[in-house]
């Protein structure tokens, strides 16, 4: 899985890490039951404190995206699915973009401008 965070962003690092996991689950890159990297290892790889990674993992656990098992680390929960309202909004956005002649790259640029 590709972990991309921006240390210069105003968005909290833990939220960026959580977003990476959500994206992986939503895209199917992360499968149900798949184990995530230990917080110490991911923190070192991303140059962030392990507590930042743990905060992201706890947030995702509280959302039902991850589950913790003693001695087994954090895994993608069986209930982890993309949020229905977001998936529906994305489908509507893609449909509207096509109706107005916008291609994939146009839509990506528009989204990047808004975030």
N, C-alpha and C positions, 0 to 999 in steps of 0.2 A: 504494500500500500504506500502511496505517496503522501508524505507528511510535509505540508507547506505552511510555514508561519512567517509572519512579518514582524520582526522585533521593533520596527519603527512605527507600526500601526497604533492607532489610538485604542483599538479593540484589545481587550485583555487577552493575554496569551492563553489562559485556560479556555476562553471561549473559542479561540482559534483552533486549539487542539480538539475541543469537542466538535467543532464544525467539520474538521477533517474526518472524524469518526462517523458523524452523521452522513457525510457525503459518501464515505465508503460503504456504509450500510445501504443507503439509498440507491447507489449505483450497482449494488450486488457484489462489489469487490470484496467486502467483508461479509462472510456467511454466518448464519446462525451457528453458535457454538465455537466460532473461531476465537482463539486467544489473542489478546492484544499484547504488545510488548510490555515488559515490566516497567514501572514508572521510572526506576533508576536508569535503565537503558535508554528509554525514549527521551528522558530529560537530557541525558548526555548527548544523544544524537541531535537534539533540537537546541542545545545550549540553553536549557531552562532548568530551573530547580525541580527536583522530583515532586515536591509538594504542589507545584503548579500542575503537573501531569495528574497527580492524585486528585486535585480539586476538579479537573476536567472529568476524570473517570467517575468521581462521586456524583457530579452533576448528571452525567449520562446514566448512571445507575438510578438516580432519582426519577429520571425521565422514562425509565424502562428500556433503555437502549442496551445497557450493559448489566451484567450480573457478576457478583463477586463470589468466589468459592475459596474457602481457606485452603491455601496450599496450591491452588490452581490458577490464581490470578483473575484478571478481568476478562470476561468472554462476552461475545455478542449474545444478547438475550433472545430467547425464542420469540418474544413478543416484539422484537425490534423491526419496525417497518417504517417506511417514510411516512411522515404525518399526512393524512389524507387531504387536509385543506391545502397544504403546500403542493402536493402532487396535482390536485385539481387545478389550482391556480397556474401551475407551470403548463399544464395541458392547454388551458384557456389562453395563456400568453403565447404559446407556440402557434396555436390556431389563429389568433388575432394577427400575429406577425406575418404568417403566410398570406392571410387575406389582404394585407396591406403591402405585400410584395417584399417584405424583409426576409433576408436569408439568415442562416445560422450565425455568421460572423457579425451581421448587423445587430442581431438580437444580443449577442454576447457583448458587443461594444456598449449597447444601451444599458444592459444590466451593470456593467463595470462602471459606467458613469453614475449610476444611481447608488452604488455601494461605496 
